[in-house]
């Protein structure tokens, strides 16, 4: 049931160390956002609405 707990705990320890290094943490956050691409819940819902459900979007 908890076979990967040791790996999880080790990763969490690494995250704790990184979070304390504020400049590095900020840089990593910005890079993560910059590389996230177009994915968002809004985009996903739009694709389902138009591509799967065949409904017209309502724009206010």
C-alpha positions as CSV (number, residue, x, y, z in Angstrom):
1,X,0.0,0.0,0.0
2,X,2.8,2.5,0.8
3,X,5.6,1.0,-1.3
4,X,6.6,4.3,-2.7
5,X,6.4,6.3,0.5
6,X,10.2,6.5,1.0
7,X,10.5,8.0,-2.5
8,X,7.7,10.4,-1.7
9,X,9.3,11.4,1.5
10,X,12.7,11.9,-0.2
11,X,11.1,14.1,-2.9
12,X,9.3,16.1,-0.3
13,X,12.6,16.7,1.6
14,X,14.1,17.9,-1.7
15,X,11.2,20.3,-2.3
16,X,11.6,21.6,1.3
17,X,15.2,22.5,0.6
18,X,14.4,24.1,-2.8
19,X,11.6,26.2,-1.3
20,X,14.0,27.7,1.2
21,X,16.2,28.9,-1.7
22,X,13.8,31.7,-2.7
23,X,15.6,33.0,-5.8
24,X,16.0,29.5,-7.2
25,X,12.4,28.6,-6.3
26,X,11.1,31.7,-8.0
27,X,13.2,30.9,-11.1
28,X,11.9,27.3,-11.2
29,X,8.3,28.6,-10.8
30,X,8.7,31.0,-13.7
31,X,10.3,28.4,-15.9
32,X,7.4,26.0,-15.1
33,X,4.8,28.5,-16.1
34,X,6.7,29.5,-19.2
35,X,6.9,25.9,-20.4
36,X,3.3,25.0,-19.5
37,X,2.0,25.7,-23.1
38,X,-1.6,26.2,-23.9
39,X,-3.0,23.6,-21.4
40,X,-5.6,25.0,-19.1
41,X,-9.0,23.9,-17.9
42,X,-10.6,26.6,-20.1
43,X,-8.9,25.3,-23.2
44,X,-9.8,21.7,-22.3
45,X,-13.5,22.6,-21.8
46,X,-13.5,24.5,-25.0
47,X,-12.1,21.5,-26.9
48,X,-14.7,19.2,-25.4
49,X,-17.5,21.6,-26.1
50,X,-16.6,22.1,-29.8
51,X,-14.9,18.9,-30.7
52,X,-16.9,16.3,-28.8
53,X,-20.2,17.7,-27.7
54,X,-20.6,19.7,-31.0
55,X,-22.0,22.8,-29.2
56,X,-21.5,26.4,-30.1
57,X,-19.7,28.5,-27.5
58,X,-21.5,31.4,-26.0
59,X,-19.3,34.5,-25.7
60,X,-20.5,37.3,-23.5
